[in-house]
Amino acid sequence: MTPGARAPAAGAAAAAAIAVAVLGIAWSGLYAGVPGGRTLLLCLFACLPAVATLAPRRRGALVGAAVAVAVLGVLAMALRLSPVALPLLDGGAWSDVRSLIPDGLASGSESGLPVDPSEKPELVALLDVALAVLAGGAAWQILARRRPVAGLVLVGVGLAYRWTVEPPASGAAAGALALAALVAVLALGAGSAGGGATLRRAGGALAFGGVAVALAAGLGPGPAQAGDGWWSWKDWEVGTSGDTSTGGLDLRQDYGKLDWPTTPRVALTVQAERSLPLRAVSLDAFDGVAFTLADSGPSPGLPVRDGVLRLPPDPTVADEPDAIQTITLRGARTQVVMASGRPQRINGAITGTADLVGDAVRLERALGPGDRYTVRTRVPRPTPAELGAAPAYRGDEVPAGSTTLRPDYSTPGVEVPLWGSGFRVDPARLGAYGPVATLARDVIGDAPTAYAAVNRIEAHLRRSYVYDEAPPYPTSVPDDWSGGTAGTPPPLVDFLLGSRRGFCQHFAGSMAVMVRSLGIPARVAVGYTGGRYDSAEDRWVVLDRDAHSWVEVWFPGEGWIPFDPTPGRSVPNPASVSSPDYAPTPIDIDLGGIADAAVSPPAPVTPDVPAEREPIPADPVPVSSPPDSGPGGADWPAVAALILLVAALAAPVGRAVRRLRGRHRGDERTRVTAAARELEASIAPLGWAPPVAGSATERAAAIRAATGVDPSGLYRRAALARYAPDAPPPGAAAAAWRESARLRRAVRRQATPLVRVLTALGVRRPRRATVDR
């Protein structure tokens, strides 16, 4: 390699290294528990053929050998094979190669990302091969063919896939860094400049990247994503014991009046196939007034390895299909992991240690705005027949305290005999809740099973009670109230036997008390509804106003199953009358004694607000930009898109104006020579412009040598028009412009489609000696 060629080769090598590094770093986020060195080694194998093209001698043989080594190395790493298995023609190894794509696609259809190689090796192998193809292709285009734009297209494809299936934790930072790196690739990989020009290009790229980063930081909303700038972000706690007027998810069940924030704010977003309620914790103790979180003491720690937390399986329940949820906190700060169903595995922004609060996961380090985690969970979907056929309750299986009721604060709890034991609790022992137990017995009537009793109570509450965020009851219980001694009954008693008006806490607490009074284990779950679907982000957007409470009932062999007695709300349980999927068979209805249809199914976008309040808009708070993005409330994304569109059209519009003026301005002689100048102006961005100082014959020869297209006829017309004593005859200019248009089309066909698109937008290529063939 000559010294003159060494500098451009070094620039191309640096450009290829940056491009492959950007791609490898981005794709490392698709793996869980995979060291970064492995991804780097995979990319190095993929780049071997491109590197081999730099050899000064026997280049063809070295490239062939590098291709063989790269293919075998990538396959061995992807499939976790011995390095010698494939060269020795091991039948099992080559069988794995044949099934790599179909098995990987099948695994990908049922898996989420990031993915653990120990759980989904087929999907990891397919991702490895895809990364190797993209990295190797980008390096080949930049280093071997000296086409940095084509290499960046491959890198862009890889980044688009990476950020689509698993968005980065900080989109602004990732986009800015990638932009700066890719601009550097263009600067270093373009042309055959010497070392000084290469350094100047690198400096310009860094400057451009810095401006781009500053512009993105100035215009973008940052990590807030909920209507506030990142410099004035509002945090609020899950489980705070203070003032909740800011929209915090309060675990207290005080049955007062709901005080929603004036402006709804985004709490979190969920990427999942369907909308599911998100549970924070389950309140399993009843203190005489409300359901609270039982103090069960310290629980065994849960292992957290490399941001992955696995929960112990529940052997008492049947298997349910997996669901994958990727949850991004926007306005919430929480120490408990919010998820649907029964989480099996959690990975993401988890550090430190974790333990269980009941069956909720509590983290040592709280998660806040911008944190993201992915949950693999199982959502129970029992049928009415399955719950109706559940075995009898056994004292050694039922969760401790799940049928306990306290008549008031100061009285010890009453352990209600289990359903089916042949014993009933004396209503007088339950104090103010004695009439509630009697009401529960009246509602269930002759229910043959525990599920039938739950079904009838849930349907009764949904049919006979009214949702009201400001029920006619004091906002708090008197401090000296001890259950029955004050003139005002407990809130849940007043709701069931008096006002019959309340919100989700009233409905959930009342159903749990009624069910417990029958000896059926029950508790109250606190969390959020599934939110509203945002088609622009392909996510479910959960607002602070989506805070909600519902009921969970324990069945032998099934575990805790959700039910929702609040009108207008539902749970993903086809055995609940709240679910649109509730569809028992005629035999279930006749023999099971259950409701024949869903009761008050929810409307698709019914908000959790009182009837007299104006409904929340379908998208009350922009998810990805502040409500007022600039002066006068301008829609800056739309303005930016308009600016980009105008910039893209500037070059073709300018060419059209130039051609129109050249074709019709001046006399016949002037217009003929303008046709030749237009040909040169059109092919100059492609890198094939003729020498400026050449004669007409020399210019025609230069274009013919570079493109294979012969423009001699047009240049003869131009020479005659310019130097002949007589003016060209009428129509000569029109004929010259037709010839110019034909030649322009023929020359552009010699360039690749990508180059044609770029030059049409005004991007110029460096001068080239000959056409690529």
C-alpha positions in Angstrom: 0.0 0.0 0.0 1.5 3.4 -1.0 1.8 6.2 1.5 -0.9 8.1 -0.4 -3.4 5.4 -0.1 -2.6 4.7 3.6 -4.4 7.8 4.9 -7.8 7.1 3.2 -7.5 3.4 4.3 -7.0 4.5 7.9 -10.0 6.9 7.7 -12.2 4.1 6.3 -11.0 1.7 8.9 -11.8 4.2 11.7 -15.2 4.8 10.1 -16.0 1.1 10.0 -14.8 0.6 13.6 -17.1 3.4 14.8 -20.1 2.1 12.8 -19.7 -1.5 14.1 -19.1 -0.2 17.6 -22.3 1.8 17.6 -24.3 -1.2 16.3 -22.7 -3.6 18.8 -23.3 -1.4 21.8 -26.9 -0.8 20.8 -27.6 -4.5 20.3 -26.0 -5.5 23.6 -29.2 -4.1 25.2 -31.2 -6.9 23.6 -29.5 -9.5 25.7 -29.9 -10.2 29.4 -26.9 -11.6 31.3 -24.5 -11.6 28.3 -21.1 -9.9 28.8 -20.2 -7.1 26.4 -17.0 -8.9 25.4 -19.0 -11.6 23.7 -20.9 -9.1 21.5 -17.6 -7.4 20.6 -16.0 -10.8 19.6 -19.0 -11.6 17.5 -18.6 -8.3 15.6 -14.9 -8.9 15.1 -15.5 -12.2 13.5 -18.1 -10.6 11.2 -15.6 -7.9 10.1 -12.8 -10.2 9.1 -13.6 -10.3 5.4 -13.6 -6.5 5.2 -10.3 -6.3 7.1 -8.8 -8.8 4.7 -9.3 -6.5 1.7 -6.6 -4.2 3.1 -3.9 -6.9 2.5 -1.3 -5.7 -0.1 -0.9 -9.2 -1.7 -3.0 -12.2 -2.4 -6.0 -10.3 -1.4 -8.6 -12.7 -3.1 -7.3 -15.8 -1.2 -7.2 -13.9 2.1 -10.7 -12.6 1.7 -12.0 -16.1 0.9 -10.3 -17.6 4.0 -11.6 -14.7 6.1 -15.2 -15.4 4.9 -14.9 -19.0 5.9 -13.5 -18.2 9.3 -16.1 -15.5 9.9 -19.0 -17.8 9.0 -17.8 -20.7 11.1 -16.9 -18.4 14.0 -20.3 -16.6 14.1 -22.3 -19.9 13.8 -20.2 -21.5 16.5 -20.7 -18.5 18.9 -24.4 -18.2 18.1 -25.3 -21.9 18.5 -22.9 -22.4 21.5 -20.9 -25.0 19.5 -17.4 -26.3 19.8 -15.1 -24.3 17.3 -14.2 -27.6 15.6 -17.8 -29.1 15.4 -18.7 -27.5 12.1 -15.3 -28.0 10.3 -15.4 -31.7 11.3 -18.9 -32.0 9.7 -20.6 -32.9 12.9 -24.1 -33.9 12.0 -25.8 -32.5 15.1 -24.1 -29.2 14.7 -25.1 -28.8 11.1 -28.7 -29.8 12.1 -28.7 -26.9 14.5 -27.6 -24.6 11.7 -30.4 -25.7 9.5 -33.0 -25.1 12.2 -31.5 -21.8 13.4 -33.9 -19.5 11.5 -37.2 -21.4 12.0 -36.5 -22.1 15.6 -35.4 -18.5 16.3 -38.5 -17.1 14.7 -40.8 -19.4 16.6 -39.0 -18.5 19.8 -39.2 -14.8 19.1 -43.0 -14.9 18.5 -43.5 -16.0 22.2 -40.6 -14.1 23.9 -39.9 -10.6 25.0 -36.7 -8.6 24.9 -34.1 -8.4 26.5 -33.7 -12.2 26.3 -31.6 -14.5 28.5 -29.6 -17.1 26.5 -30.3 -19.7 29.2 -34.1 -19.3 28.6 -34.4 -18.7 24.9 -31.2 -19.9 23.2 -32.9 -20.1 19.8 -33.8 -16.4 19.8 -30.4 -15.4 21.0 -28.8 -17.4 18.2 -30.9 -15.7 15.6 -30.1 -12.3 17.1 -26.4 -13.1 17.0 -26.5 -14.0 13.4 -28.5 -10.9 12.5 -26.0 -8.7 14.3 -23.1 -10.4 12.6 -24.7 -9.9 9.1 -25.4 -6.2 9.8 -22.0 -5.5 11.3 -20.1 -7.5 8.6 -22.2 -5.8 5.8 -21.6 -2.3 7.2 -17.8 -2.9 7.6 -17.6 -4.3 4.0 -19.4 -1.4 2.5 -17.3 1.2 4.4 -13.9 -0.5 4.3 -13.9 -2.6 1.2 -16.2 -0.8 -1.2 -15.6 2.7 0.3 -19.4 3.4 0.4 -20.0 4.9 3.9 -23.6 5.8 3.0 -24.5 2.2 2.2 -22.8 1.1 5.4 -24.8 3.6 7.5 -28.0 2.3 5.9 -27.2 -1.1 7.4 -26.3 0.4 10.8 -29.6 2.4 10.6 -31.6 -0.8 10.0 -29.9 -2.4 13.1 -30.5 0.7 15.3 -34.2 0.9 14.1 -34.8 -2.7 15.1 -33.0 -2.3 18.4 -34.9 0.9 19.4 -38.2 -0.4 18.2 -38.3 -3.7 20.1 -36.5 -2.4 23.2 -36.3 1.4 23.5 -33.2 2.7 25.2 -33.4 4.0 28.8 -32.6 7.5 27.6 -33.8 8.1 24.1 -32.3 11.6 23.8 -28.9 10.5 24.9 -28.8 7.4 22.7 -30.0 9.3 19.7 -27.5 12.1 20.2 -24.6 9.8 20.6 -25.6 7.7 17.6 -26.0 10.8 15.5 -22.6 12.1 16.4 -21.0 8.7 15.7 -22.7 8.3 12.3 -21.8 11.8 11.2 -18.2 10.9 12.1 -18.5 7.8 9.9 -19.5 9.9 7.0 -16.7 12.3 7.5 -14.0 9.7 7.9 -15.2 7.3 5.3 -16.1 9.6 2.4 -13.6 10.2 -0.4 -9.9 9.5 -0.7 -8.6 12.5 1.1 -5.2 12.7 2.8 -4.5 12.7 6.5 -5.1 16.4 6.9 -8.5 16.4 5.2 -9.4 13.3 7.3 -8.7 15.2 10.5 -10.6 18.2 9.3 -13.6 16.0 8.5 -13.4 14.4 11.9 -13.3 17.9 13.6 -16.2 19.0 11.5 -18.1 15.9 12.4 -17.5 16.4 16.1 -18.7 20.0 15.8 -21.8 19.0 13.9 -22.5 16.3 16.4 -22.1 18.8 19.3 -24.6 21.2 17.7 -27.0 18.3 17.1 -26.8 17.3 20.7 -27.3 20.8 21.9 -30.3 21.3 19.6 -31.8 18.0 20.7 -31.4 18.9 24.4 -32.9 22.3 23.8 -36.0 21.2 21.9 -36.6 17.8 23.3 -38.6 17.2 26.5 -35.9 15.0 27.9 -36.7 12.0 30.1 -39.8 13.7 31.7 -42.2 12.5 29.0 -45.2 13.6 31.0 -45.8 17.2 30.3 -42.9 18.7 32.4 -39.5 19.7 31.4 -36.7 17.5 32.7 -35.5 20.5 34.8 -38.7 20.7 36.8 -39.8 17.1 37.1 -42.4 16.2 39.8 -41.9 13.0 41.7 -44.5 11.3 43.6 -44.4 8.1 45.7 -46.3 4.9 45.6 -47.4 4.1 49.1 -46.7 7.6 50.4 -48.3 8.3 53.8 -48.4 12.1 53.3 -50.6 14.3 51.3 -51.8 12.6 48.1 -53.2 15.6 46.4 -50.3 15.4 43.9 -51.6 12.2 42.5 -49.7 9.6 44.5 -51.0 6.0 44.7 -52.0 5.9 48.4 -52.2 2.4 49.9 -54.5 3.7 52.6 -58.2 2.9 52.2 -59.8 5.9 53.9 -63.2 5.9 52.0 -63.3 9.7 52.0 -63.7 11.9 48.9 -61.4 11.4 46.0 -59.4 14.5 45.1 -57.9 14.0 41.7 -55.3 16.5 40.4 -56.8 19.2 38.2 -54.6 18.1 35.3 -54.1 14.4 34.8 -50.5 13.3 34.6 -48.9 10.2 33.1 -47.8 7.8 35.8 -46.3 5.1 33.6 -46.6 3.4 30.2 -46.9 -0.3 29.4 -45.9 -2.1 26.3 -47.9 -5.3 26.1 -50.3 -7.2 23.8 -53.4 -6.2 25.8 -54.5 -3.9 28.6 -54.2 -5.5 32.1 -54.6 -4.0 35.6 -51.3 -3.4 37.4 -51.2 -4.5 41.0 -48.8 -2.7 43.4 -49.7 -4.6 46.6 -52.5 -6.7 48.1 -54.0 -5.5 51.4 -54.6 -8.7 53.4 -55.4 -7.4 57.0 -58.7 -5.8 58.1 -58.2 -3.4 61.1 -61.9 -2.8 61.9 -62.3 0.1 59.4 -60.2 -0.6 56.3 -58.0 -3.2 54.7 -54.3 -2.6 55.3 -51.0 -4.2 54.6 -50.2 -7.0 57.1 -46.9 -6.8 59.0 -45.6 -10.2 58.4 -42.0 -9.3 59.4 -38.9 -9.7 57.3 -39.2 -12.0 54.3 -36.5 -14.1 52.6 -34.4 -12.0 50.2 -34.8 -12.5 46.5 -31.6 -13.0 44.4 -30.9 -10.2 41.9 -28.3 -11.0 39.3 -27.3 -8.5 36.6 -30.6 -6.8 36.9 -32.6 -10.0 36.6 -34.9 -11.1 39.5 -36.6 -14.5 39.5 -39.5 -15.3 41.7 -40.2 -18.7 43.2 -42.9 -20.6 41.5 -46.2 -21.3 43.2 -46.7 -25.1 43.1 -50.3 -24.9 44.3 -51.7 -23.3 41.1 -52.0 -24.5 37.6 -49.9 -23.2 34.8 -51.2 -20.2 32.9 -49.9 -18.7 29.6 -47.1 -16.2 29.9 -47.6 -12.5 29.3 -44.8 -10.0 28.7 -45.0 -6.4 30.0 -42.4 -3.7 29.6 -43.2 -0.9 32.1 -41.7 2.6 31.9 -42.1 4.9 34.8 -43.0 8.4 33.8 -44.4 10.2 36.8 -44.3 7.5 39.5 -41.6 6.6 42.0 -42.1 3.2 43.7 -40.3 0.7 45.7 -42.7 -2.1 44.8 -42.8 -3.6 41.3 -46.1 -3.0 39.6 -47.2 -5.9 37.4 -50.2 -7.9 36.3 -51.0 -11.5 37.3 -48.3 -13.6 38.9 -44.8 -12.3 38.0 -42.2 -15.0 37.3 -39.2 -13.0 36.2 -38.4 -9.3 36.3 -35.4 -7.7 34.6 -34.4 -4.1 34.0 -33.4 -1.2 36.2 -33.0 -3.3 39.3 -30.1 -3.0 41.7 -29.4 -3.9 45.2 -31.6 -6.5 47.0 -35.3 -7.3 46.9 -37.8 -9.1 49.1 -41.5 -9.9 49.2 -44.3 -7.9 50.9 -47.0 -10.5 50.9 -46.6 -11.6 47.3 -45.5 -8.2 46.0 -41.9 -7.5 45.2 -40.2 -4.7 47.1 -36.9 -3.3 45.9 -34.1 -1.9 48.0 -33.7 1.0 45.6 -36.8 2.8 44.5 -37.6 3.1 40.8 -38.4 6.5 39.4 -39.1 8.5 36.2 -37.2 7.1 33.3 -36.6 3.6 34.8 -37.9 0.6 32.8 -38.3 -3.0 33.6 -39.8 -6.0 31.8 -42.0 -8.6 33.6 -42.7 -12.1 32.5 -45.9 -12.9 34.3 -48.8 -15.4 34.3 -52.3 -14.1 34.2 -54.9 -16.5 35.6 -57.9 -17.1 33.3 -60.0 -19.8 35.0 -63.4 -20.6 33.6 -66.6 -20.5 35.7 -66.7 -24.3 35.5 -63.1 -24.6 36.9 -63.8 -22.4 39.9 -67.1 -24.0 40.5 -65.3 -27.4 40.7 -62.6 -26.2 43.0 -62.0 -28.6 45.9 -63.1 -27.8 49.5 -61.1 -25.4 51.6 -58.6 -26.9 54.0 -57.3 -25.0 57.0 -53.7 -26.0 56.4 -53.8 -24.6 52.8 -55.7 -21.3 53.2 -53.5 -18.2 53.6 -53.3 -17.2 57.2 -55.6 -14.4 58.2 -57.5 -14.3 54.9 -60.9 -14.9 56.6 -60.3 -12.7 59.7 -62.5 -9.7 60.5 -62.1 -7.2 63.3 -65.3 -5.6 64.7 -63.4 -2.4 65.5 -59.9 -1.1 66.2 -59.7 -2.3 69.8 -61.3 -5.8 69.4 -59.3 -8.8 68.5 -60.0 -10.3 65.1 -62.7 -12.9 64.6 -61.6 -16.0 62.6 -64.6 -16.8 60.4 -65.0 -20.6 59.9 -64.1 -21.7 56.3 -66.8 -22.1 53.7 -67.9 -25.7 53.6 -66.8 -26.5 57.2 -70.4 -26.8 58.4 -70.0 -23.8 60.8 -71.0 -20.2 60.5 -69.9 -17.1 62.3 -72.4 -15.5 64.8 -73.2 -12.0 63.3 -73.2 -10.6 66.9 -69.5 -11.4 67.2 -68.8 -9.0 64.3 -70.2 -5.9 66.0 -71.1 -3.3 63.4 -70.3 -5.7 60.6 -72.9 -8.3 61.8 -75.6 -6.8 59.5 -73.0 -7.0 56.6 -72.7 -10.8 57.3 -76.5 -11.1 57.3 -76.7 -9.1 54.0 -74.0 -11.4 52.5 -76.1 -14.5 53.4 -79.2 -12.9 51.9 -77.4 -12.1 48.7 -75.9 -15.6 48.1 -79.0 -17.5 49.0 -78.6 -21.1 48.2 -75.3 -20.7 46.4 -73.9 -24.3 46.0 -70.2 -23.4 45.9 -67.8 -20.7 47.1 -67.5 -19.5 43.6 -71.3 -19.1 43.2 -71.3 -17.0 46.4 -68.5 -14.8 45.1 -70.2 -14.5 41.8 -73.5 -13.4 43.3 -71.9 -10.8 45.6 -69.9 -9.3 42.8 -73.0 -9.1 40.5 -75.1 -7.6 43.4 -72.7 -4.8 44.0 -72.3 -4.0 40.3 -76.1 -3.9 39.8 -77.4 -2.2 43.0 -74.8 0.4 44.0 -73.7 3.7 42.4 -70.2 5.0 41.6 -69.6 8.3 43.3 -66.3 10.0 44.0 -67.8 12.2 46.7 -70.1 9.9 48.7 -72.3 11.4 51.4 -70.1 10.4 54.3 -67.5 12.3 56.5 -64.1 12.5 54.9 -62.5 10.7 57.8 -63.6 8.5 60.8 -63.6 10.3 64.2 -60.3 9.6 66.0 -62.2 8.3 69.1 -64.4 6.0 67.1 -64.1 2.3 68.3 -66.8 0.6 66.3 -70.4 1.1 67.2 -70.0 3.6 70.0 -70.1 6.6 67.7 -73.3 7.7 66.0 -71.7 7.3 62.5 -71.4 3.7 61.3 -68.1 2.5 59.8 -67.7 3.7 56.2 -68.2 0.2 54.6 -71.3 -0.4 56.7 -72.7 2.9 55.7 -72.0 2.2 52.0 -73.6 -1.2 52.1 -76.6 -0.5 54.3 -77.0 3.3 54.0 -75.9 5.5 51.1 -75.1 2.8 48.6 -72.8 5.3 46.9 -69.0 5.2 46.7 -65.9 4.7 44.6 -63.6 1.8 44.0 -62.3 1.6 47.6 -65.9 1.2 48.9 -66.8 -1.4 46.4 -63.6 -3.5 46.8 -63.6 -3.2 50.6 -67.3 -4.1 50.9 -67.0 -7.1 48.7 -63.9 -8.4 50.6 -65.8 -8.0 54.0 -68.9 -9.8 52.6 -66.9 -12.6 51.2 -64.8 -13.0 54.3 -67.9 -13.1 56.5 -68.9 -16.3 54.6 -65.5 -18.0 55.4 -64.1 -17.4 51.9 -60.5 -16.0 51.8 -60.4 -12.5 50.3 -58.2 -9.4 50.2 -58.1 -6.0 48.4 -55.6 -5.3 45.6 -54.3 -1.7 45.0 -52.8 -0.5 41.7 -53.8 0.9 38.4 -56.2 0.0 35.6 -54.7 -0.9 32.3 -54.8 2.6 30.9 -55.5 3.9 27.4 -53.9 2.8 24.2 -51.6 5.3 22.5 -51.3 4.2 18.9 -48.4 6.7 18.2 -46.2 5.0 20.9 -47.8 1.5 20.6 -48.2 1.5 24.4 -50.8 1.7 27.1 -50.7 5.0 28.9 -51.6 4.9 32.6 -52.6 8.2 34.3 -52.6 9.1 38.0 -56.4 9.0 37.7 -56.2 5.3 36.8 -55.4 4.4 40.4 -57.8 1.6 41.4 -58.7 -1.1 43.9 -60.3 -4.5 43.3 -60.8 -7.8 45.1 -58.8 -11.1 45.0 -60.4 -14.3 46.2 -58.4 -17.5 47.0 -59.5 -20.8 45.6 -57.8 -24.2 46.2 -55.7 -25.3 43.2 -56.1 -21.8 41.6 -54.6 -19.3 44.1 -55.6 -15.7 44.2 -58.1 -14.8 41.5 -59.2 -11.2 40.7 -62.8 -9.9 40.8 -64.0 -6.3 40.3 -67.3 -5.2 41.8 -66.9 -1.5 40.7 -69.3 -0.6 37.9 -67.4 0.4 34.7 -64.3 -1.6 35.6 -63.2 -5.1 34.8 -60.4 -7.7 35.4 -58.9 -10.1 32.9 -60.7 -13.1 34.6 -63.4 -14.8 32.4 -65.0 -16.1 35.7 -65.7 -12.5 36.9 -69.0 -10.9 35.9 -67.0 -7.7 35.3 -65.3 -9.3 32.3 -66.6 -8.9 28.8 -65.3 -12.5 28.4 -67.6 -13.8 31.0 -69.7 -16.5 29.2 -70.7 -19.4 31.3 -72.4 -22.4 29.7 -76.1 -23.2 30.3 -75.0 -26.1 32.5 -72.7 -23.7 34.6 -75.7 -21.4 35.0 -78.3 -24.1 35.9 -76.1 -26.3 38.1 -73.7 -23.7 39.4 -76.3 -21.1 40.3 -74.3 -18.2 38.8 -75.2 -15.1 36.8 -76.1 -15.7 33.2 -74.3 -12.7 31.7 -71.7 -10.1 32.4 -72.9 -7.3 34.6 -72.3 -3.7 33.6 -69.4 -4.4 31.2 -67.0 -1.5 30.9 -67.1 0.9 28.0 -63.8 1.0 26.0 -62.8 4.5 27.1 -64.9 5.1 30.3 -62.7 7.1 32.7 -62.7 6.6 36.4 -64.4 10.0 37.2 -67.9 10.9 38.5 -70.7 11.3 36.1 -71.1 15.0 36.7 -67.4 15.7 35.9 -66.3 16.3 32.3 -64.8 13.0 31.0 -61.0 12.8 30.6 -60.0 13.2 26.9 -58.7 10.1 25.2 -55.2 11.5 25.4 -55.3 14.1 28.2 -51.6 14.6 28.5 -49.1 14.2 25.6 -46.9 11.3 26.3 -43.8 12.4 24.5 -44.0 16.2 24.5 -45.1 19.0 26.9 -48.6 20.5 26.4 -47.1 23.8 25.4 -44.1 23.0 23.3 -43.1 26.6 22.6 -44.3 30.2 22.1 -48.0 30.3 21.2 -48.4 26.6 21.9 -46.7 25.6 18.6 -46.5 22.0 17.7 -42.8 21.8 17.3 -42.6 18.2 16.1 -44.9 19.2 13.2 -42.9 22.4 12.6 -39.7 20.3 12.5 -41.2 17.8 10.1 -42.3 20.7 7.9 -38.8 22.2 8.0 -37.3 18.8 7.0 -39.8 18.5 4.2 -39.0 21.9 2.8 -35.3 21.1 3.1 -35.7 17.9 1.2 -37.7 19.6 -1.6 -35.3 22.5 -1.9 -32.8 20.7 -4.2 -35.4 19.3 -6.7 -37.3 22.6 -6.8 -34.1 24.5 -7.4 -33.2 22.3 -10.3 -36.6 22.6 -11.8 -36.4 26.4 -11.7 -32.9 26.4 -13.1 -34.0 24.2 -16.1 -37.1 26.2 -16.8 -35.0 29.4 -16.9 -32.3 27.8 -19.1 -34.7 26.3 -21.5 -36.7 29.5 -22.2 -34.4 32.4 -21.4 -32.3 34.1 -24.1 -32.0 33.5 -27.8 -31.6 30.2 -29.6 -27.8 30.3 -29.3 -27.9 30.9 -25.5 -30.5 28.1 -24.9 -28.5 25.5 -26.9 -25.4 26.1 -24.7 -27.5 26.1 -21.6 -28.6 22.5 -22.4 -25.0 21.3 -22.3 -24.4 23.2 -19.0 -27.5 21.6 -17.5 -26.1 18.2 -18.3 -22.9 19.0 -16.4 -24.8 20.5 -13.5 -27.0 17.4 -13.2 -24.2 14.8 -13.2 -21.8 16.9 -10.9 -23.5 15.7 -7.7 -22.8 12.1 -8.8 -19.1 12.7 -8.9 -18.7 12.5 -12.7 -18.4 16.2 -13.7 -15.9 16.8 -16.6 -12.8 19.0 -16.1 -13.6 22.7 -15.9 -10.8 23.8 -18.2 -11.4 21.2 -21.0 -12.7 21.9 -24.5 -16.0 20.6 -25.7 -14.4 17.5 -27.1 -12.4 16.9 -24.0 -15.5 17.3 -21.8 -17.5 14.8 -23.9 -14.6 12.3 -23.7 -14.4 12.7 -19.9 -18.1 12.0 -19.4 -18.0 9.0 -21.8 -15.0 7.5 -19.9 -16.6 8.0 -16.5 -20.1 6.9 -17.2 -20.2 4.9 -20.5 -22.7 7.4 -21.9 -21.6 9.3 -25.1 -22.7 13.0 -25.0 -20.7 14.0 -28.2 -23.8 15.0 -30.2 -24.9 17.5 -27.5 -21.4 19.0 -27.2 -21.2 19.4 -31.1 -24.5 21.3 -31.0 -23.2 23.5 -28.2 -19.9 24.2 -30.0 -21.7 25.1 -33.2 -24.1 27.3 -31.4 -21.3 29.1 -29.6 -18.7 29.5 -32.3 -20.5 29.3 -35.7 -21.0 32.7 -37.4 -24.7 32.0 -38.1 -27.3 31.5 -35.3 -28.8 28.0 -34.9 -32.0 27.4 -36.9 -35.3 27.6 -35.0 -36.0 24.4 -33.0 -32.3 23.7 -32.3 -32.7 24.7 -28.7 -35.6 22.4 -28.2 -33.7 19.5 -29.8 -30.7 20.2 -27.6 -32.8 20.2 -24.4 -34.4 16.9 -25.4 -30.9 15.4 -26.0 -29.8 16.8 -22.6 -32.7 15.2 -20.8 -32.0 11.8 -22.5 -28.4 11.9 -21.5 -29.2 12.9 -17.9 -31.5 9.9 -17.5 -28.9 7.6 -19.0 -26.1 8.8 -16.7 -28.3 8.6 -13.6 -29.1 5.0 -14.4 -25.4 4.2 -13.9 -25.6 5.1 -10.2 -27.1 3.0 -7.5 -30.6 3.7 -6.3 -29.4 5.1 -3.0 -27.0 7.5 -4.7 -29.7 8.7 -7.0 -32.0 9.4 -4.0 -29.3 11.2 -2.1 -28.2 13.3 -5.1 -31.9 14.2 -5.8 -32.0 15.6 -2.3 -28.9 17.7 -2.9 -26.1 15.5 -1.4 -23.0 15.6 -3.5 -20.6 12.7 -4.0 -16.8 13.2 -4.3 -15.4 13.3 -7.8 -14.9 9.8 -9.2 -12.8 8.7 -12.1 -15.0 6.0 -13.6 -18.4 4.6 -13.3 -19.0 1.6 -10.9 -19.8 -1.5 -12.9 
